[in-house]
Each structure stands twice: as structure tokens, then as C-alpha cells.
């Protein structure tokens, strides 16, 4: 009975259960804290933030905080040489070492001191234009009814 417990199938199953133990975390801090963090098109939380991810490469990291300028950069979450195919099969499956890759970012957000620069007219101008167009269209419709 004890030999059955140590059969190659059980050993392989135990190895696979511990496989893919490598973890990757994106660690983002901002000054001041509390900024909304987006990784590519996904909101992932607020700073300070520790976020686990699977795929590296070129990603877009953006931080937003009211009253501060938006910070957005392309970041390179490049995996080390031993975490690339085909070596990752060795380090994650055959010998699951439980490696941890950290990608820390510290961002200083600057105050947005710009005056509200808007190329759009004020809402009152839109309302006045809509009222004018409405009155013009009603007058045209009235003339057509009277003419028929």
C-alpha cells in the first residue's frame, strides 16, 4: 500500500498542483495618495496599490486625481530571462520555484493650475441656439400649413 502512494502518477500530480507559482505584481504609489489607477483600459484600483497580473509587455499606466494633472505613460513590464518561453516551463512547471516579480512605480502628481480652458461655448449659447432653431422650424411649418 505505501508504494502505491508514491507512484509516478501521484508524484506528477503533486508537481502539477504546485506548478505556475510565479507571481507578478504591479506596485503603484502616488504623491498624493488616492489616485485612480488604470492599466490599459481597465481601472484596477486606487493608490497605494498592489495588483497581481499575468501578462507583461508594453502596457499603458494612467493615474487620475481631481485637481491634479493626469499622469499616463507606456510602461514596459518586461519579464526576466528565466520567465520567458521555453525556460518558463522549467521555472514554473517542472521546478515551481515560487518566484515573485515586482514592478514598482512611484508617481508624483502635479497640481493642475491651468485655468479652465474650454473651446466649447457656454451652455447658455447652446440653449439660445436651440430656441432659435426651434422657433425657425415652427415658423417654417406654420407657413407650409397656411400655404396648403
MOZI-V352454 format. One record per run of one state. SS is the DSSP state (H for helix, E for strand, L for the rest). FROM is the first residue (numbers start at 1). LEN is the number of residues. Records with the same first field share a line. If there is no record, write none. Layout:
BEGIN
SS=FROM-LEN ; FROM-LEN
END
This chain:
BEGIN
L=1-1 ; 6-2 ; 18-5 ; 32-4 ; 40-2 ; 47-2 ; 53-4 ; 65-3 ; 69-2 ; 78-3 ; 84-3 ; 95-5 ; 109-2 ; 112-11 ; 148-1
H=2-4 ; 8-10 ; 81-3 ; 87-8 ; 123-25
E=23-9 ; 36-4 ; 42-5 ; 49-4 ; 57-8 ; 68-1 ; 71-7 ; 100-9 ; 111-1
END
